[in-house]
Amino acid sequence: MAALGGRGRAAVGLLRRAPGTGATPGAAPRRHRHKEKWAATAPRIPSTRLALHHFDTSYSLHLGALWPSVRAGLLCEQKYGALLNNFAAADHVPEELELLNATDFIFEALQKVQQCQQGAAVGEAATGCQEGSGEGRTGMQAEMVTQAEMSPPCTSISSKIKCYTFPRGDITRFRPARPDGLGLLDYYLMDAASLLPVLALDVQPDDFVLDLCAAPGGKTLALLQTGFCGHLAANDVSVSRTKRLYQILQSYVPKEVRDTVSVTSYDGRDWDQVKGGTFHKVLVDVPCTTDRHSAMEEDNNIFHRRRTKERQMLPMLQLQLLMAGILAARPGGAVLYSTCSLSPLQNECVVERALDVARAQFNISLHPEDLSHFRMLFQDTFSFFSECQLGELVLPHLTANFGPMYFCKLRRE
């Protein structure tokens, strides 16, 4: 022991100390001391609560006095529409749904436009007759003419897409879809607001159409219901979600029509490298914060703490996908951008940035189309945000609990 140096003796002294006799009086024995692991012991905040806190902070500023009612809608059961399957032998379904007090909201809107136009024509004829006698146009006639002037041509909305919804305030649920004699299901249940981007895209006969982020397949199915797609390319980067898309096509679409659809799993951001400048119509329904799901479901919630970086990068991903869609469209073609989020950072801001990038980096001019007539056409079914400056936004509402759904149409010049 004498051979040990000063440090050795000190070490031996420490080894001989009795348990609990540390250098500091009253210190806990070393074997009872531990470092608290915050990640394991801190209370876990549900992702839905994190989402609501984020929404309360940002959407209360964006929507103002509308936010409390929109918030209540997000937290209540969503309403659905029944998209009729034109490929199924289900002629009895419309009558069955009408007996339940459901109506085809697209047909109702088109009928309203036609009535306004007919009324305006009668009003103009009556005014012409009255001019000789010095009498003026009545207030009702003037209103008819004004509504007709505001109304878009009926041909801009596809009458082949039929979707039944229950009236405002009616929370009746649709029965599950049933197969016909050939095994094709009679209708597809979806958020009826999801049809608005498809209607706004206005597919024409023999159009080549790209659905860049197609899964799970509701909008793809709606595009096929028009009967106008010369060819439809349905793409989604997720292989598992693409399998769901295949299932939808198998359940609703006959083989001869499925053969006109190509399903792929490319990264949508690289689509212009595969088939650039070839499509008449492009639908870019991008991944987003899916506000209703984020407020209600823990499963696969993008507000989970582990997905913070992914959520923060969403606007960049959305911009890249929109730019790929723009480059995939041919000159004169149309691109429809949509999300199921209320966030202006994911909606108008992405579109505005895409307009700048297309012009500065690719010398492409884009013209945002005015879709305000959708508010007039479908105001009986949906609640629209009247202050949306670029595109249209459907707000959830307790009496019409569809959406959120943002959509904006760009024409490539």
Secondary structure as the mmCIF struct_conf table of DSSP 4:
data_model
#
loop_
_struct_conf.conf_type_id
_struct_conf.id
_struct_conf.beg_label_comp_id
_struct_conf.beg_label_asym_id
_struct_conf.beg_label_seq_id
_struct_conf.end_label_comp_id
_struct_conf.end_label_asym_id
_struct_conf.end_label_seq_id
TURN_TY1_P TURN_TY1_P1 ALA A 2 ALA A 3
BEND BEND1 LEU A 4 LEU A 4
HELX_RH_AL_P HELX_RH_AL_P1 GLY A 6 ARG A 16
BEND BEND2 ARG A 17 ARG A 17
HELX_LH_PP_P HELX_LH_PP_P1 ALA A 18 ALA A 18
TURN_TY1_P TURN_TY1_P2 PRO A 19 GLY A 20
BEND BEND3 ALA A 23 THR A 24
TURN_TY1_P TURN_TY1_P3 PRO A 25 GLY A 26
HELX_LH_PP_P HELX_LH_PP_P2 ALA A 27 PRO A 29
HELX_RH_3T_P HELX_RH_3T_P1 ARG A 30 HIS A 32
HELX_RH_AL_P HELX_RH_AL_P2 TRP A 38 THR A 41
BEND BEND4 ALA A 42 ALA A 42
HELX_LH_PP_P HELX_LH_PP_P3 PRO A 43 PRO A 46
HELX_RH_AL_P HELX_RH_AL_P3 SER A 47 LEU A 63
HELX_RH_3T_P HELX_RH_3T_P2 GLY A 64 LEU A 66
HELX_RH_AL_P HELX_RH_AL_P4 TRP A 67 LEU A 74
TURN_TY1_P TURN_TY1_P4 LEU A 75 LEU A 75
BEND BEND5 CYS A 76 CYS A 76
HELX_LH_PP_P HELX_LH_PP_P4 GLU A 77 LYS A 79
STRN STRN1 GLY A 81 LEU A 84
TURN_TY1_P TURN_TY1_P5 ASN A 86 PHE A 87
BEND BEND6 ALA A 88 ALA A 88
TURN_TY1_P TURN_TY1_P6 ASP A 91 HIS A 92
HELX_RH_AL_P HELX_RH_AL_P5 VAL A 93 LEU A 99
TURN_TY1_P TURN_TY1_P7 LEU A 100 ASN A 101
STRN STRN2 THR A 103 ASP A 104
HELX_RH_AL_P HELX_RH_AL_P6 PHE A 105 GLU A 131
TURN_TY1_P TURN_TY1_P8 GLY A 132 GLY A 134
HELX_RH_AL_P HELX_RH_AL_P7 GLY A 139 MET A 150
BEND BEND7 SER A 151 SER A 151
HELX_LH_PP_P HELX_LH_PP_P5 PRO A 152 PRO A 153
HELX_RH_3T_P HELX_RH_3T_P3 CYS A 154 SER A 156
BEND BEND8 ILE A 157 ILE A 157
TURN_TY1_P TURN_TY1_P9 SER A 159 LYS A 160
STRN STRN3 CYS A 163 THR A 165
HELX_LH_PP_P HELX_LH_PP_P6 PHE A 166 PRO A 167
TURN_TY1_P TURN_TY1_P10 ARG A 168 GLY A 169
HELX_LH_PP_P HELX_LH_PP_P7 THR A 172 ALA A 177
STRN STRN4 PRO A 179 PRO A 179
TURN_TY1_P TURN_TY1_P11 GLY A 181 LEU A 182
BEND BEND9 GLY A 183 GLY A 183
STRN STRN5 LEU A 185 LEU A 185
BEND BEND10 ASP A 186 ASP A 186
STRN STRN6 TYR A 187 MET A 190
HELX_RH_3T_P HELX_RH_3T_P4 ALA A 192 SER A 194
HELX_RH_AL_P HELX_RH_AL_P8 LEU A 195 LEU A 201
TURN_TY1_P TURN_TY1_P12 PRO A 205 ASP A 206
STRN STRN7 ASP A 207 ASP A 211
TURN_TY1_P TURN_TY1_P13 LEU A 212 CYS A 213
TURN_TY1_P TURN_TY1_P14 ALA A 215 PRO A 216
HELX_RH_AL_P HELX_RH_AL_P9 GLY A 218 GLN A 225
TURN_TY1_P TURN_TY1_P15 THR A 226 THR A 226
BEND BEND11 GLY A 227 GLY A 227
STRN STRN8 CYS A 229 ASN A 235
BEND BEND12 VAL A 237 VAL A 237
HELX_RH_AL_P HELX_RH_AL_P10 VAL A 239 TYR A 252
BEND BEND13 VAL A 253 VAL A 253
HELX_RH_AL_P HELX_RH_AL_P11 LYS A 255 ARG A 258
TURN_TY1_P TURN_TY1_P16 ASP A 259 THR A 260
STRN STRN9 VAL A 261 THR A 264
HELX_RH_3T_P HELX_RH_3T_P5 GLY A 268 ASP A 270
HELX_RH_AL_P HELX_RH_AL_P12 TRP A 271 LYS A 275
TURN_TY1_P TURN_TY1_P17 GLY A 276 GLY A 277
STRN STRN10 PHE A 279 ASP A 285
HELX_RH_AL_P HELX_RH_AL_P13 ASP A 291 MET A 296
TURN_TY1_P TURN_TY1_P18 ASP A 299 ASN A 300
TURN_TY1_P TURN_TY1_P19 ILE A 302 PHE A 303
BEND BEND14 HIS A 304 HIS A 304
HELX_RH_3T_P HELX_RH_3T_P6 ARG A 305 ARG A 307
HELX_RH_AL_P HELX_RH_AL_P14 THR A 308 GLN A 312
TURN_TY1_P TURN_TY1_P20 MET A 313 MET A 313
HELX_RH_AL_P HELX_RH_AL_P15 LEU A 314 ALA A 328
STRN STRN11 ALA A 329 THR A 339
BEND BEND15 CYS A 340 CYS A 340
TURN_TY1_P TURN_TY1_P21 PRO A 344 ASN A 347
HELX_RH_AL_P HELX_RH_AL_P16 GLU A 348 PHE A 362
STRN STRN12 LEU A 366 PRO A 368
HELX_LH_PP_P HELX_LH_PP_P8 GLU A 369 ASP A 370
TURN_TY1_P TURN_TY1_P22 SER A 372 SER A 372
HELX_RH_AL_P HELX_RH_AL_P17 HIS A 373 PHE A 378
TURN_TY1_P TURN_TY1_P23 GLN A 379 THR A 381
STRN STRN13 SER A 383 PHE A 384
TURN_TY1_P TURN_TY1_P24 SER A 386 GLU A 387
BEND BEND16 GLN A 389 GLY A 391
STRN STRN14 GLU A 392 LEU A 395
HELX_LH_PP_P HELX_LH_PP_P9 PRO A 396 PRO A 396
TURN_TY1_P TURN_TY1_P25 LEU A 398 THR A 399
BEND BEND17 ALA A 400 ALA A 400
STRN STRN15 MET A 405 ARG A 412
#
